Amino acid sequence: MHRVKFKAKNGTTYVYEGTTVWDEKEEKYRTKRVCIGKLDLETGELIPSKRLNMTEKIVQDISKNSLVVTHVGHDLLLQSITRSLKLDSIVKNAMPSDWRALLAMVWYLVVENEPLSSCGNWLAFNQSPFIGKFNSRYIVEILDRLNEEVQEQFFREWISIAPDSSRMLYDLRSVYSYNACYPSLAWGVNMEGSSPQQLRYVMVVGKDSLLPLYMESTETELRTMEQVSDLLKTLKKQGVPVETLNMDQEFYSIENITAMFVRRYNFLQAVRIQDAWICNLIEQNKDMMGDPASLYLLDGRNYYARTIAYIWEEEKKNRVIRHPCTVHLFYS
């Protein structure tokens, strides 16, 4: 699926949505294009065509004339959040023909956190932006249309309204799986020595709002600093510069930490406790376990934590370069 803009002689810019399909008889590809609307001369926003506006009319007619029983309450909160973040207009511009259905799927995931296969049953009895039949086949069709071009369109508009000037990148190595055997996977935990089901994603988050601004699936595992550096350059070209890195413990190695210091990155790296240097720090600070000054509560659990000034040493051409940093120790 792709989009094409055409400017008419009267100055109106029309937007066409095209799909390339294989013609078996002619044995060649053909492109089918449908006008989905025009651009507003002042704001540049997409004005859906009358054909797409029929969906809006159907929704209004059903809401006005039909007697239905639905669960409400969650929609008041989600609708308020959707409008305050301008998600409805952004999704509408990115997917004008399916924006209501897509938002309804998002609402379902937020409320229920269950597989999308049950979304249709939930929508039949719960208030949402979408009104109509909603089955598994329709869900698959929407997800197929949610291609890379649509995602880029969404992220461009989403980032443009984000209030954050500084951003952090999270290396999400473990992502929740519906079929995961380990409950800890739901919290993004990688257990050493195990091979849990996982996807490789990076997510950019605003430092102040903590809102996710951009998400991308990496083709390969980020195991070297060169790969991370290339990714940061690509994100910067896409208008998503990153100031801070938050790296999973699978990325940890002496070489990678040293490389981040050399590149002067601002980073937080989860480490493994087998290395001698971290074992020495733990031994030197074992008195923090049980120390009231180091105690704090998080989600009903007790943690003991301590932040230590540390010098990271890099050996280079028979000399030692020292990089000041901090190490955070915590015990649960």
Legacy VTK file of the C-alpha trace (Angstrom):
# vtk DataFile Version 3.0
C-alpha trace
ASCII
DATASET POLYDATA
POINTS 332 float
0.000 0.000 0.000
1.246 3.488 -0.832
0.005 7.058 -1.052
0.250 9.513 -3.909
-0.495 13.243 -3.839
-1.851 14.992 -6.961
-2.241 18.753 -7.222
-5.076 19.822 -9.532
-5.133 23.015 -11.594
-7.492 24.640 -9.094
-4.821 24.260 -6.406
-6.476 21.396 -4.541
-4.152 18.558 -3.535
-5.835 15.144 -3.682
-4.484 12.084 -1.849
-4.735 8.635 -3.436
-4.162 5.308 -1.698
-2.731 2.667 -4.023
-2.341 -1.096 -3.784
-0.103 -3.140 -6.075
-1.541 -6.542 -7.043
-0.371 -9.333 -9.330
-2.443 -9.832 -12.499
-2.289 -13.552 -13.299
-3.730 -13.144 -16.811
-1.388 -10.347 -17.877
1.455 -11.764 -15.724
2.454 -8.375 -14.417
1.793 -6.079 -11.483
-1.067 -3.574 -11.612
-1.705 -0.636 -9.306
-5.187 0.208 -8.084
-5.629 3.700 -6.656
-8.565 5.159 -4.751
-9.003 8.793 -3.750
-9.203 8.957 0.028
-9.543 12.727 0.329
-7.827 16.066 -0.108
-5.461 18.234 1.934
-6.712 21.276 3.814
-5.110 24.363 2.236
-4.422 25.992 5.609
-3.545 23.138 7.978
-2.349 20.494 5.503
-4.499 17.878 7.249
-6.307 15.195 5.296
-10.026 15.816 4.651
-11.552 12.363 4.023
-13.584 11.886 0.865
-17.384 11.531 1.005
-16.962 7.794 0.552
-14.988 7.560 3.794
-17.276 10.035 5.523
-20.093 7.521 5.032
-18.471 5.510 7.835
-18.850 8.502 10.129
-22.502 8.885 9.074
-23.225 5.209 9.794
-21.679 5.515 13.241
-23.763 8.588 14.017
-26.990 7.003 12.717
-26.484 3.807 14.713
-25.661 5.767 17.853
-28.734 7.956 17.387
-31.406 5.452 16.350
-30.358 2.052 17.688
-31.016 0.701 21.175
-28.000 -1.230 22.376
-26.671 -2.376 25.762
-22.998 -1.589 26.293
-20.594 -1.280 29.200
-19.426 2.302 29.698
-17.018 4.045 32.023
-13.700 3.000 30.559
-14.583 4.946 27.386
-14.840 8.232 29.304
-11.255 7.903 30.511
-9.832 6.520 27.256
-11.675 9.068 25.133
-10.298 11.887 27.290
-6.747 10.520 26.976
-7.156 9.954 23.224
-8.303 13.519 22.618
-5.775 15.165 24.945
-2.934 13.377 23.133
-4.576 14.057 19.726
-4.335 10.345 18.993
-7.647 10.311 17.155
-6.578 12.905 14.560
-3.116 11.339 14.150
-4.491 7.824 13.623
-7.168 9.241 11.303
-4.511 10.869 9.103
-2.394 7.711 9.061
-5.251 5.237 8.371
-8.329 7.236 7.241
-10.366 4.164 6.284
-9.655 2.105 9.433
-8.876 4.609 12.165
-11.944 3.837 14.271
-11.301 0.095 14.191
-7.617 0.596 15.036
-8.408 2.817 18.025
-10.987 0.290 19.212
-8.320 -2.436 19.141
-6.006 -0.188 21.168
-8.746 0.444 23.742
-9.383 -3.300 24.013
-5.681 -4.029 24.645
-5.482 -1.282 27.271
-8.562 -2.506 29.164
-8.255 -6.282 28.800
-4.604 -7.012 27.837
-5.803 -10.169 26.077
-5.196 -11.633 22.578
-6.746 -9.652 19.731
-8.683 -12.736 18.638
-11.197 -11.929 21.413
-11.485 -8.270 20.458
-14.709 -8.721 18.461
-16.590 -10.256 21.399
-15.439 -7.450 23.684
-16.462 -4.687 21.260
-19.986 -6.142 21.025
-20.650 -5.205 24.664
-18.293 -2.289 25.347
-18.322 1.324 24.234
-15.554 2.145 21.734
-14.861 4.405 18.716
-15.990 1.579 16.379
-19.535 0.367 15.741
-20.174 -2.642 13.509
-19.117 -6.241 12.958
-15.615 -7.051 14.090
-14.205 -10.531 13.446
-10.757 -12.122 13.301
-10.555 -11.774 9.528
-11.155 -8.029 9.763
-8.456 -7.757 12.424
-5.953 -9.496 10.140
-6.880 -7.161 7.270
-6.314 -4.086 9.439
-2.948 -5.371 10.675
-1.923 -6.093 7.065
-2.756 -2.509 6.123
-0.766 -1.254 9.099
2.387 -1.336 6.969
5.701 0.457 7.354
4.502 3.537 5.460
1.473 3.949 7.732
3.652 3.501 10.828
6.126 6.138 9.627
3.247 8.537 8.949
1.948 7.956 12.479
5.337 8.411 14.157
6.103 11.608 12.179
2.931 13.268 13.428
3.179 11.800 16.917
6.746 13.015 17.463
5.910 16.470 16.080
3.466 17.137 18.949
5.527 15.470 21.680
6.527 18.008 24.362
9.874 16.365 25.130
13.063 17.899 23.774
15.306 15.131 25.149
14.713 11.425 24.552
15.859 8.061 25.854
16.283 4.817 23.938
15.293 1.531 25.586
16.661 -1.784 24.374
13.604 -4.029 24.792
15.043 -7.517 24.441
12.189 -9.364 26.100
8.693 -8.483 24.965
5.568 -10.035 26.419
4.401 -13.128 24.505
0.916 -14.627 24.722
2.490 -18.106 24.766
5.306 -17.311 27.200
5.885 -20.016 29.802
7.659 -17.747 32.271
5.627 -15.093 34.158
8.777 -12.962 34.445
8.697 -12.391 30.694
5.696 -10.135 31.173
8.050 -7.716 32.938
10.740 -7.805 30.239
13.149 -9.984 32.224
15.833 -12.067 30.533
17.043 -14.948 32.667
20.661 -15.887 32.265
21.248 -19.210 30.580
17.670 -19.501 29.272
16.237 -18.944 25.802
12.764 -17.453 26.332
10.519 -16.469 23.436
11.334 -12.873 22.680
11.281 -10.160 20.025
13.940 -7.544 19.429
12.666 -3.974 19.677
13.988 -0.517 20.448
11.722 2.143 21.895
12.337 5.890 22.184
10.711 7.567 25.200
10.393 11.235 26.164
12.531 12.040 29.186
9.970 14.337 30.818
6.601 12.853 29.824
7.862 9.222 29.730
5.551 8.713 26.740
6.727 6.242 24.064
7.490 8.277 20.929
8.918 5.744 18.479
9.261 1.995 18.246
11.107 -0.154 15.742
11.912 -3.828 15.297
15.613 -4.426 14.687
16.613 -6.866 11.973
19.494 -8.233 14.064
20.290 -8.404 17.752
22.088 -5.325 19.024
25.249 -6.943 20.328
27.998 -4.542 19.205
28.519 -0.838 19.709
28.873 -0.365 15.957
25.305 -1.634 15.445
23.976 0.698 18.126
25.896 3.641 16.668
24.431 2.971 13.202
20.946 2.754 14.704
21.362 6.118 16.475
22.515 7.743 13.221
19.478 6.353 11.397
17.104 7.584 14.112
18.680 11.045 13.971
18.131 11.206 10.190
14.484 10.276 10.809
14.116 13.202 13.209
14.345 11.127 16.390
17.643 12.096 18.063
18.454 10.193 21.269
20.392 11.567 24.251
20.382 8.611 26.673
20.705 4.834 26.223
19.116 2.268 28.545
20.642 -1.092 27.653
19.578 -4.609 28.620
22.054 -6.835 30.469
22.467 -9.024 27.358
24.287 -6.063 25.809
26.748 -5.947 28.686
30.431 -6.528 28.020
33.638 -4.749 29.015
34.169 -3.813 25.374
30.689 -2.324 24.912
30.840 -0.217 28.084
34.292 1.065 27.133
33.037 1.893 23.619
30.146 3.933 25.054
32.575 5.881 27.237
34.838 6.538 24.250
31.858 7.833 22.231
30.830 9.995 25.231
27.342 8.490 25.348
25.076 9.091 28.300
23.954 5.572 29.184
22.561 3.211 31.806
23.771 -0.389 31.418
22.413 -3.396 33.296
25.360 -5.611 34.278
25.921 -9.217 35.294
27.419 -9.951 38.661
29.973 -12.597 37.624
32.755 -10.116 36.808
35.371 -9.531 39.482
34.970 -5.739 39.578
31.249 -5.854 40.393
31.718 -8.745 42.859
34.280 -6.620 44.716
31.831 -3.692 44.894
29.101 -5.979 46.227
31.470 -7.365 48.872
32.537 -3.858 49.895
28.917 -2.701 50.247
27.220 -5.785 51.647
26.381 -3.770 54.779
23.605 -2.043 52.781
21.492 -5.231 53.168
19.407 -4.433 56.218
20.611 -0.830 56.430
17.532 1.424 57.038
19.243 4.284 55.196
19.385 2.148 52.039
15.804 0.840 52.267
12.988 1.914 49.968
9.637 0.437 48.921
8.497 -0.217 45.355
5.228 -1.977 44.463
4.982 -3.407 47.973
8.466 -4.938 47.949
11.529 -4.013 50.021
14.687 -2.990 48.198
18.084 -1.959 49.491
19.976 0.349 47.154
23.202 2.322 47.097
24.821 4.574 44.491
28.618 4.537 44.339
31.118 6.777 42.554
33.347 4.612 40.383
36.240 5.000 37.949
36.047 2.885 34.788
39.571 2.180 33.521
40.398 1.761 29.844
43.808 0.447 28.784
45.009 2.091 25.584
48.535 1.973 24.109
50.305 1.185 27.387
48.407 3.853 29.318
45.258 3.879 31.422
42.359 6.240 30.648
39.932 6.805 33.528
36.219 7.460 32.977
34.238 8.661 36.037
30.786 7.096 36.398
28.326 5.790 38.991
27.298 2.242 39.860
23.863 1.491 41.306
23.666 -1.576 43.533
20.328 -2.927 44.705
19.238 -5.983 46.597
15.736 -7.466 46.901
LINES 1 333
332 0 1 2 3 4 5 6 7 8 9 10 11 12 13 14 15 16 17 18 19 20 21 22 23 24 25 26 27 28 29 30 31 32 33 34 35 36 37 38 39 40 41 42 43 44 45 46 47 48 49 50 51 52 53 54 55 56 57 58 59 60 61 62 63 64 65 66 67 68 69 70 71 72 73 74 75 76 77 78 79 80 81 82 83 84 85 86 87 88 89 90 91 92 93 94 95 96 97 98 99 100 101 102 103 104 105 106 107 108 109 110 111 112 113 114 115 116 117 118 119 120 121 122 123 124 125 126 127 128 129 130 131 132 133 134 135 136 137 138 139 140 141 142 143 144 145 146 147 148 149 150 151 152 153 154 155 156 157 158 159 160 161 162 163 164 165 166 167 168 169 170 171 172 173 174 175 176 177 178 179 180 181 182 183 184 185 186 187 188 189 190 191 192 193 194 195 196 197 198 199 200 201 202 203 204 205 206 207 208 209 210 211 212 213 214 215 216 217 218 219 220 221 222 223 224 225 226 227 228 229 230 231 232 233 234 235 236 237 238 239 240 241 242 243 244 245 246 247 248 249 250 251 252 253 254 255 256 257 258 259 260 261 262 263 264 265 266 267 268 269 270 271 272 273 274 275 276 277 278 279 280 281 282 283 284 285 286 287 288 289 290 291 292 293 294 295 296 297 298 299 300 301 302 303 304 305 306 307 308 309 310 311 312 313 314 315 316 317 318 319 320 321 322 323 324 325 326 327 328 329 330 331
